[in-house]
Amino acid sequence: MADDGDVLGRIHQLVDAEHALRERVGRGEITTDDEHAQLRSLEQQLDQCWDLLRQRRARAAAGQDPDDAEVRPVSEVEGYLS
């Protein structure tokens, strides 16, 4: 199981990928349609990572093992209300 640092590292990688994608569209290397499809995937992965990190921190705060937290499916994470 990943620890909080691993999850944060993955979040930073995804944010970097998002920035690179926006730069590529700015240079005309990909279309905006391609950008939107790839951004959607990145956003979903980011949502899953943030959810996992919140789960881990909540478990630790409750005296539970944070390693019992699991990545939830996109359909579940994307269904949360803000």
N, C-alpha and C positions, 0 to 999 in steps of 0.2 A: 504494500500500500504506500502511496506517496505521502510525504509529510507536507506541512503547510508551505515550506519553502519550495518544494517541487511544484505544488499547485500554483503558487505565485510565479514561479519561473515559467510555467506553461502559459499563464495569463500574459506575461510580458512578451513571450514569443508570438502569441496570437495578435496582440496589439501591434507589434512590429510588422507582422504579416499584413495587417490591415493598412498600416501606413504605406508599406511598399506597394500594395495593390492600388491605393489612391494615387501614388506617384506614377505607376504604370499607366493608369487611365489618363492622367494629366499629360503624359508624353505621347499619348495616342497608340500605345502598344497593345491595348485591349479596348474593347467596346464597353460602353456603360452597361449594356445588358450583361456582359460577362462579369463586369465588376459587381453588379447587384447580386448575381447568383453566388459569386464567391464570398461577397460580404455577408450574405445571409448565412452561409455555412460557418464563417468565422464568428459571427454574432451568436449563433447557436452553441458553438463550442465554448465561447466565452461565458455564456450564461450557465452552461454546465459546470465550468470551472468555478465560477463565483458561488454557485449553489453548493458545490462540494466543499469549498472553503468555509462557507457559512455553517454547513453541517458539522464540519470538523471542529470549528470554534465553539459551536453550541454544545457539542458533546463534551469537549474539554471543560467548558464552564460548568457543566452539570455533573462533572466528576465521572464521566463515561469515557470509554476508549475512543479517541478520535479516529483510529484506524478502522473502526466499524462503519464509518461513513462510506457511502457508495455513490458513484456517478449515477445520476438518475437519467432516464431517457429524455430526449429532446421534447417529446410530446408532453411529458409531465412538467419539465422546467419551463417550457414556453407557455404553459397554461396557467402559471401563477399570475395573480393580480398584483399590480404595483402598490 
